[in-house]
């Protein structure tokens, strides 16, 4: 049943992925659990227990999916490349339904105000901030600011004549920019 729900949602998104990369929605994110696997610029090393945990998560794809987490600190420092946190992500209700266990590599991500969008980019260049810039620009234009690490849930990797494009649903935690008394208004 849960697998069918996730597949139907994915199938409903596929025809409009290109359009959705230019749409943004201010919403509350669902609650998630996320499994850390490795950082982009680090080797994939794991103990036997960690390998079993990773295999357990992978057996339930697409109920849980590949996930990226970008450092808010790196993004706001205008870094040219990002040491992306690579892992898997699953909605809280599925985590409990499938009886996953919390470990030192799992993180609970509570619901919070986010800008949600679809991001796309070259599958081999996940470390470049370019794919995140349209949403970061939108956040700034809305009088918001990044309030945490953006994270994603992979939808699909599509082959094109130019290469392989990865599409992810992304949540950017945000908060309103609070102006102090006497602070000048920004001119658009």
Residue pairs with C-beta under 8 A, 6 or more apart in sequence:
2 63
2 94
2 97
2 98
3 62
3 63
6 62
6 63
7 62
10 62
10 155
10 156
13 20
13 118
13 155
14 155
14 156
17 118
17 120
17 155
17 156
17 158
17 167
18 120
20 117
20 118
21 117
21 118
21 119
21 120
21 134
21 167
22 134
23 117
23 118
24 115
24 116
24 117
24 135
24 138
25 115
25 116
25 117
26 113
26 114
26 115
26 142
26 144
26 174
27 113
27 114
27 115
27 116
28 111
28 112
28 113
28 114
29 109
29 111
29 112
29 113
29 114
29 116
29 171
29 173
30 91
30 92
30 111
31 91
31 92
31 108
31 109
31 110
31 111
32 89
32 90
32 91
32 92
32 95
32 108
32 109
32 151
33 89
33 90
33 92
33 95
33 100
33 102
33 106
33 107
33 108
33 109
34 67
34 69
34 87
34 88
34 89
34 90
34 106
34 107
34 109
34 151
35 53
35 54
35 57
35 64
35 87
35 88
35 89
35 90
35 103
35 105
35 106
36 85
36 87
36 105
36 106
36 107
37 44
37 46
37 54
37 86
37 87
37 88
37 105
38 44
38 45
38 86
39 83
39 84
39 85
39 86
40 82
40 83
40 84
40 85
40 86
40 126
40 127
41 83
41 127
42 83
46 54
50 105
53 101
53 103
53 105
54 88
56 100
57 64
57 88
57 90
57 100
58 88
60 90
60 94
60 98
61 88
63 90
63 94
63 98
64 88
64 89
64 90
64 94
65 88
65 89
65 90
65 153
65 154
65 155
66 86
66 87
66 88
66 89
66 153
66 154
67 86
67 87
67 88
67 89
67 151
67 152
67 153
67 154
68 84
68 85
68 86
68 87
68 126
68 151
68 152
68 154
68 168
69 84
69 85
69 87
69 149
69 150
69 151
69 152
70 82
70 84
70 85
70 129
70 132
70 149
70 150
70 151
71 82
71 83
71 85
71 149
72 146
72 147
72 148
72 149
72 150
72 173
74 82
74 83
75 82
75 129
75 132
75 136
75 146
75 150
76 146
79 129
80 129
81 127
81 128
81 129
82 127
82 128
82 129
83 127
84 126
84 127
85 149
86 126
89 109
89 151
89 152
89 153
90 98
90 100
92 108
100 106
102 108
109 151
112 147
112 148
112 173
113 147
113 173
113 174
113 175
114 171
114 172
114 173
114 174
115 135
115 138
115 139
115 142
115 144
115 171
115 172
115 174
116 169
116 170
116 171
116 172
117 134
117 135
117 138
117 169
117 170
117 172
118 155
118 167
118 168
118 169
118 170
119 131
119 132
119 134
119 135
119 152
119 167
119 168
119 170
120 131
120 165
120 166
120 167
120 168
121 128
121 130
121 131
121 165
121 166
122 128
122 163
122 164
122 165
122 166
123 157
123 163
123 164
123 165
123 166
124 163
124 164
126 166
132 150
132 170
132 172
135 150
135 170
135 172
136 146
136 172
139 145
139 146
139 172
139 174
141 188
143 176
143 177
144 174
144 175
144 176
144 177
145 174
145 175
145 176
145 177
146 172
146 173
146 174
147 173
147 174
147 175
148 173
149 173
150 170
150 171
150 172
150 173
151 170
151 171
152 168
152 169
152 170
152 171
153 168
153 169
153 170
154 166
154 167
154 168
155 167
155 168
155 169
156 166
156 167
157 164
157 165
157 166
157 167
158 164
158 165
158 167
179 185
